[in-house]
């Protein structure tokens, strides 16, 4: 019969999963078999005792993946939230059209500022984004105007993608 892990063991595992493996709170809670509220309480208690899991997670990400990976994650999270918020605004029957326009304009402004800031903080990320955009546009162009060359383009595109990833880090 297997022994149930101690509370201290569960806390250590939760901390490791959250910080080193960057798992979300619900995933960590499910994995170790505790409620999300319990996990959040442990996280808060740790912070009170000088062990801020969020700071440790950010520091680990910076050390392990570098600033550009952290910026990419932040931008990705922002874009996901941006898309969800836009959908909620569009679907809301309680917000009047002029207010919807104001909210969407405000969100668009925030989005532009986020992308601009990300490009300044991590210029390689911005360069890679532009390179990927150009490749996508080229693929669409070839599909539309030279469909007989599409298969050859795809054969070249995959190894070239690896080449770009090396060039832009």
C-alpha positions as CSV (number, residue, x, y, z in Angstrom):
1,X,0.0,0.0,0.0
2,X,1.4,3.4,-1.0
3,X,1.8,6.0,1.7
4,X,0.0,9.4,1.2
5,X,2.4,12.2,0.7
6,X,2.9,14.6,3.6
7,X,1.5,18.1,3.5
8,X,5.1,19.4,3.3
9,X,5.8,17.1,0.3
10,X,2.7,18.3,-1.4
11,X,3.7,21.9,-0.9
12,X,7.2,21.2,-2.3
13,X,5.7,19.5,-5.3
14,X,3.2,22.3,-5.8
15,X,6.0,24.9,-5.7
16,X,8.1,22.9,-8.2
17,X,5.2,22.4,-10.6
18,X,4.2,26.1,-10.4
19,X,7.7,27.6,-10.6
20,X,9.9,25.2,-12.6
21,X,7.3,23.6,-14.9
22,X,5.2,26.8,-15.1
23,X,1.9,24.9,-14.6
24,X,-1.3,26.9,-13.9
25,X,-2.8,26.8,-10.4
26,X,-5.8,24.6,-11.5
27,X,-3.4,22.1,-13.1
28,X,-1.1,22.0,-10.0
29,X,-4.0,21.6,-7.6
30,X,-5.4,18.7,-9.6
31,X,-2.0,17.0,-10.0
32,X,-1.3,17.0,-6.3
33,X,-4.8,16.4,-5.2
34,X,-5.8,19.6,-3.3
35,X,-8.3,22.3,-4.0
36,X,-7.3,25.5,-5.8
37,X,-8.2,27.5,-2.7
38,X,-5.8,25.4,-0.6
39,X,-3.0,25.8,-3.2
40,X,-3.6,29.6,-3.3
41,X,-3.5,29.7,0.5
42,X,-0.1,27.8,0.5
43,X,1.2,30.2,-2.1
44,X,0.1,33.2,0.0
45,X,1.6,31.8,3.2
46,X,4.9,31.2,1.4
47,X,4.9,34.8,0.1
48,X,4.2,36.0,3.7
49,X,7.3,34.0,4.8
50,X,9.5,35.5,2.1
51,X,9.1,32.8,-0.6
52,X,7.1,34.6,-3.4
53,X,6.3,31.9,-5.9
54,X,5.4,34.4,-8.6
55,X,8.8,36.2,-8.3
56,X,10.6,32.8,-8.3
57,X,8.7,31.7,-11.4
58,X,9.6,34.9,-13.3
59,X,13.2,34.7,-12.2
60,X,13.4,31.1,-13.3
61,X,11.8,31.9,-16.6
62,X,14.3,34.7,-17.2
63,X,17.3,32.6,-16.2
64,X,16.2,29.5,-18.2
65,X,14.4,30.9,-21.2
66,X,15.7,34.5,-21.4
67,X,13.8,37.7,-21.6
68,X,12.5,37.2,-25.1
69,X,10.7,34.0,-24.0
70,X,9.1,35.7,-21.1
71,X,8.0,38.6,-23.3
72,X,6.6,36.1,-25.8
73,X,4.6,34.5,-23.0
74,X,3.3,37.8,-21.7
75,X,2.3,38.9,-25.2
76,X,0.6,35.5,-25.9
77,X,-1.3,35.8,-22.6
78,X,-2.3,39.4,-23.5
79,X,-3.5,38.4,-26.9
80,X,-5.6,35.6,-25.5
81,X,-7.2,37.9,-23.0
82,X,-7.7,40.6,-25.7
83,X,-9.5,38.1,-27.9
84,X,-11.7,36.9,-25.1
85,X,-12.6,40.4,-24.1
86,X,-13.4,41.5,-27.6
87,X,-15.7,38.5,-28.0
88,X,-17.4,39.3,-24.7
89,X,-18.0,42.9,-25.8
90,X,-19.3,41.9,-29.1
91,X,-21.7,39.4,-27.6
92,X,-23.0,41.6,-24.8
93,X,-26.5,42.8,-25.2
94,X,-26.2,45.1,-22.3
95,X,-23.6,47.4,-23.8
96,X,-24.8,50.1,-26.2
97,X,-23.0,50.2,-29.6
98,X,-21.3,53.6,-28.9
99,X,-19.9,52.2,-25.7
100,X,-18.8,49.0,-27.5
101,X,-16.9,51.2,-29.9
102,X,-15.2,53.1,-27.1
103,X,-14.2,49.8,-25.3
104,X,-12.9,48.2,-28.5
105,X,-10.9,51.4,-29.3
106,X,-9.4,51.3,-25.8
107,X,-8.5,47.6,-26.1
108,X,-7.0,48.2,-29.5
109,X,-4.9,51.0,-28.1
110,X,-3.7,48.7,-25.3
111,X,-2.9,46.0,-27.8
112,X,-0.8,48.4,-29.9
113,X,1.1,49.6,-26.9
114,X,1.7,46.0,-25.8
115,X,3.1,45.0,-29.2
116,X,5.2,48.1,-29.4
117,X,6.6,47.6,-25.9
118,X,7.3,43.9,-26.6
119,X,9.2,44.9,-29.7
120,X,11.4,47.4,-27.8
121,X,12.1,45.0,-24.9
122,X,12.7,42.0,-27.1
123,X,13.6,43.1,-30.7
124,X,14.3,39.6,-31.9
125,X,10.7,38.7,-31.1
126,X,9.5,41.6,-33.2
127,X,11.9,40.6,-36.1
128,X,10.8,37.0,-36.0
129,X,7.1,38.1,-36.0
130,X,7.7,40.2,-39.1
131,X,9.6,37.3,-40.8
132,X,6.7,34.9,-40.0
133,X,4.2,37.4,-41.3
134,X,6.1,37.8,-44.6
135,X,6.3,34.0,-45.0
136,X,2.6,33.6,-44.4
137,X,1.8,36.3,-47.0
138,X,4.2,34.7,-49.4
139,X,2.5,31.3,-48.9
140,X,-1.0,32.9,-49.6
141,X,0.4,34.7,-52.6
142,X,1.8,31.5,-54.1
143,X,-1.4,29.6,-53.4
144,X,-3.4,32.3,-55.2
145,X,-1.2,33.2,-58.1
146,X,1.1,30.2,-58.6
147,X,-0.8,27.1,-57.2
148,X,1.4,24.7,-59.2
149,X,4.4,25.8,-57.2
150,X,2.7,25.4,-53.7
151,X,4.1,21.9,-53.1
152,X,7.7,22.9,-53.9
153,X,7.3,26.0,-51.7
154,X,6.1,23.8,-48.8
155,X,9.2,21.6,-49.2
156,X,11.5,24.6,-48.9
157,X,9.4,26.4,-46.2
158,X,9.9,23.8,-43.5
159,X,13.7,23.7,-43.5
160,X,13.8,27.5,-44.0
161,X,11.6,27.9,-40.9
162,X,14.3,26.1,-38.9
163,X,16.9,28.4,-40.5
164,X,14.8,31.5,-39.4
165,X,14.4,30.1,-35.9
166,X,18.2,29.9,-35.6
167,X,18.7,33.3,-37.1
168,X,16.2,35.0,-34.8
169,X,17.0,33.0,-31.7
